[in-house]
Amino acid sequence: MLFLFLHSSSVFYTCILSIILISNAIYTKVLEIIKSYNTKLYLLEMKELTHDYISEHQFAQLIGRSRLYQHLPKSEKQNIPLLNFNDTHINTIARDYYEDKNFCRQENGRINLWGVYNLFTQANKSSYINTFLDRNLNVFEFTKGIQKMLNANSDYCWF
């Protein structure tokens, strides 16, 4: 009986030690990520989104292609950048293009990529927590890809 108690205590302490070591490793990794984050670069990239515009026609094509993207065969999707948004998100983006107080289109129908980025991030607010961060990262990369495409420097031309 004493042996079982000592053995189970040993297992318990080993588990606690493992948890502490894992927690320490996670803490160290989080600090590493935070220290490597380049705030100035990120803000500069965000500011650059305000300089490029798409027309209403281009926005409509983006929305239509975004809807088609969900139904493409896997073989075709592999050649196109990832878009991690579903029809519900795309509907919200299309509605807010006309109705959002802060990021809707201009009177001439044009919208800058900062507005597009924000329409996507607002639509993402309805996502579950387990997909929220991935989708936010995806929309930033997606919007930057559209910006590159506008400057004839990207494979985002499918959209």
Secondary structure, 3 states (H helix, E strand, C coil): CHHHHHHHHHHHHHHHHHHHHHHHHHHHHHHHHHHHCCHHHHHHHHHHHHHCEECHHHHHHHHHHHHHHCCCCHHHHCCCCCCCCCHHHHHHHHHHHHHCCCCCCCCCCCEEHHHHHHHHHHHHCCCCHHHHHHHHHHHHHHHHHHHHHHCCCCCHHHC
